[in-house]
Amino acid sequence: MMKQLNVAVIGTGWCGGIRAEACARHPLVDELHIAETNPARRAEMEALTRPASSTDDWESLLGVDGLDAALISATPETTHYPMAKAALEAGLHVLLEKPIALALEEADDLIETAESRGLKFTIGYSQRFNPKQAFARRSVRDGSVGDLRHVLVTRHVGRRLGAKIGNRIKLSPAAMEATHDIDFAFWCLEPRRPVRVYSQMAWGVRADTVGLADSQVTMVTMDDGAVVTVNAGMALPAGGYPNAATTWIELVGTDGSVMIDDTHKDIVHNTSTDGVHFPLSTMPGEYVEATYAGPMERETIHFLEAVANDTEVMVKPRDARLVMEVYMAADLSADVNEVIELPLTPDHQGLALAASLKQ
Ligand SMILES: NC(=O)c1ccc[n+]([C@@H]2O[C@H](COP(=O)([O-])OP(=O)(O)OC[C@H]3O[C@@H](n4cnc5c(N)ncnc54)[C@H](O)[C@@H]3O)[C@@H](O)[C@H]2O)c1
């Protein structure tokens, strides 16, 4: 019989709630332990997932006997590095939500800590588990689109979600949103490496409310001249669906293309109380009756399977570190209005960190 796992979920808000529920439902999980500082949310999650234990003190969870893995989904993003570091040092396999860290040295430290202890360590780039994105990657790997020359992704979320994020941490649209799409583009373009970045911020309605740009447009050139364009917007008026995201993707190769409509206009829910909604349109997805719409449940189960079967995680932390270097370069580029070469020089690393934290 396959070994069952004991897992901890730290921070059971929106994403951590989905991850905890996925763990609670899955037969690979024996004990689920949760840490959540918001008492009302903790009570809700206790009722939903019936955990073996529940606490507001995440550090005490790491000492639970027989724990195998931690899924870290707390906010603000300043918690990611210290929580992941402590979990890895406690010998746990870790799934950490993006961003991997706030500074490149922190990311390097986490990667080194995981590698030196032989632990699984992965970052929540959930969109790789979206079937449409996976199909795009397969169309590159099977050669059907030929040599991939251009990837374009434009994604918008609503300003209410933008404000939720922007009010807890001043990270740019590239760091908090385009990060998924940069990861996706590089995944399709593997093993090519990025060499050059140019980015601009479009300032608008969010300047006075959260002090962040409405959109950020970033262009990345790869080492063979292929080009990635990513637009990340966080300013659409509220409405449509809570935390809706709308995305259009184009891949163009020498022998073919893939055009992906992920705008979520395929279901219209129209009611006299709320008007028109486009449901099932969030990035992580949600449970619907006996099924799940979206990538986060599958991503969570992939991590459980990797730990139980001792197989590789799909999203390597070095991928996340590279994406981080690119969005930091994008923030620096937008700050100084110049093209930034990669890898970042030590000088540029410092300037990029300052640029990304001064948003
Ligand atoms: N993959 C995706 O599609 C996706 C989507 C949204 C967010 N995210 C990422 O996931 C992370 C979580 O985002 P969210 O929207 O779920 O946030 P959230 O604010 O809804 O949830 C975070 C939870 O952590 C809890 N918390 C805070 N400090 C804690 C502590 N010290 N110990 C225990 N619990 C603590 C909060 O009370 C809250 O319930 C973010 O870093 C974000 O970047 C990923």
The ligand as an SDF file (V2000), in Angstrom:
LIG
                    3D

 44 48  0  0  0  0  0  0  0  0999 V2000
   -1.3360   30.4580   -8.1340 N   0  0  0  0  0  0  0  0  0  0  0  0
   -2.2990   31.3450   -8.1830 C   0  0  0  0  0  0  0  0  0  0  0  0
   -3.1410   31.3520   -9.0870 O   0  0  0  0  0  0  0  0  0  0  0  0
   -2.3890   32.3820   -7.1090 C   0  0  0  0  0  0  0  0  0  0  0  0
   -3.5320   33.1830   -7.0070 C   0  0  0  0  0  0  0  0  0  0  0  0
   -3.6140   34.1110   -5.9780 C   0  0  0  0  0  0  0  0  0  0  0  0
   -2.5700   34.2350   -5.0750 C   0  0  0  0  0  0  0  0  0  0  0  0
   -1.4480   33.4690   -5.2160 N   0  0  0  0  0  0  0  0  0  0  0  0
   -0.3390   33.5730   -4.2620 C   0  0  0  0  0  0  0  0  0  0  0  0
   -0.7140   32.8310   -3.1190 O   0  0  0  0  0  0  0  0  0  0  0  0
   -0.3980   33.5210   -1.9280 C   0  0  0  0  0  0  0  0  0  0  0  0
   -1.6600   33.6140   -1.0830 C   0  0  0  0  0  0  0  0  0  0  0  0
   -2.6090   34.4550   -1.7170 O   0  0  0  0  0  0  0  0  0  0  0  0
   -4.1330   34.4930   -1.2390 P   0  0  0  0  0  0  0  0  0  0  0  0
   -4.8600   35.3000   -2.2320 O   0  0  0  0  0  0  0  0  0  0  0  0
   -4.5550   33.1210   -0.9080 O   0  0  0  0  0  0  0  0  0  0  0  0
   -3.9570   35.3400    0.1090 O   0  0  0  0  0  0  0  0  0  0  0  0
   -4.9790   35.4690    1.3070 P   0  0  0  0  0  0  0  0  0  0  0  0
   -4.6220   36.7820    1.9290 O   0  0  0  0  0  0  0  0  0  0  0  0
   -6.3720   35.2100    0.8620 O   0  0  0  0  0  0  0  0  0  0  0  0
   -4.5790   34.3010    2.2970 O   0  0  0  0  0  0  0  0  0  0  0  0
   -3.4310   34.3340    3.1060 C   0  0  0  0  0  0  0  0  0  0  0  0
   -3.8210   33.7570    4.4650 C   0  0  0  0  0  0  0  0  0  0  0  0
   -2.6380   33.6540    5.2760 O   0  0  0  0  0  0  0  0  0  0  0  0
   -3.0310   33.9450    6.6110 C   0  0  0  0  0  0  0  0  0  0  0  0
   -1.8340   34.2850    7.3670 N   0  0  0  0  0  0  0  0  0  0  0  0
   -1.1390   35.4540    7.3510 C   0  0  0  0  0  0  0  0  0  0  0  0
   -0.0710   35.3890    8.1800 N   0  0  0  0  0  0  0  0  0  0  0  0
   -0.0770   34.1360    8.6910 C   0  0  0  0  0  0  0  0  0  0  0  0
    0.7710   33.4700    9.6240 C   0  0  0  0  0  0  0  0  0  0  0  0
    1.8200   34.0740   10.1660 N   0  0  0  0  0  0  0  0  0  0  0  0
    0.4820   32.1950    9.9430 N   0  0  0  0  0  0  0  0  0  0  0  0
   -0.6160   31.5640    9.4160 C   0  0  0  0  0  0  0  0  0  0  0  0
   -1.4620   32.1760    8.5450 N   0  0  0  0  0  0  0  0  0  0  0  0
   -1.1880   33.4300    8.1780 C   0  0  0  0  0  0  0  0  0  0  0  0
   -4.0320   35.0650    6.4620 C   0  0  0  0  0  0  0  0  0  0  0  0
   -4.8390   35.2050    7.6210 O   0  0  0  0  0  0  0  0  0  0  0  0
   -4.8190   34.6290    5.2270 C   0  0  0  0  0  0  0  0  0  0  0  0
   -5.9460   33.8610    5.5740 O   0  0  0  0  0  0  0  0  0  0  0  0
    0.1330   34.8880   -2.3300 C   0  0  0  0  0  0  0  0  0  0  0  0
    1.4870   34.9960   -1.9960 O   0  0  0  0  0  0  0  0  0  0  0  0
   -0.0940   34.9990   -3.8190 C   0  0  0  0  0  0  0  0  0  0  0  0
    1.0160   35.5300   -4.4810 O   0  0  0  0  0  0  0  0  0  0  0  0
   -1.3630   32.5310   -6.1970 C   0  0  0  0  0  0  0  0  0  0  0  0
  1  2  1  0
  2  3  2  0
  2  4  1  0
  4  5  1  0
  4 44  2  0
  5  6  2  0
  6  7  1  0
  7  8  2  0
  8  9  1  0
  8 44  1  0
  9 10  1  0
  9 42  1  0
 10 11  1  0
 11 12  1  0
 11 40  1  0
 12 13  1  0
 13 14  1  0
 14 15  2  0
 14 16  1  0
 14 17  1  0
 17 18  1  0
 18 19  2  0
 18 20  1  0
 18 21  1  0
 21 22  1  0
 22 23  1  0
 23 24  1  0
 23 38  1  0
 24 25  1  0
 25 26  1  0
 25 36  1  0
 26 27  1  0
 26 35  1  0
 27 28  2  0
 28 29  1  0
 29 30  1  0
 29 35  2  0
 30 31  1  0
 30 32  2  0
 32 33  1  0
 33 34  2  0
 34 35  1  0
 36 37  1  0
 36 38  1  0
 38 39  1  0
 40 41  1  0
 40 42  1  0
 42 43  1  0
M  CHG  2   8   1  16  -1
M  END
$$$$
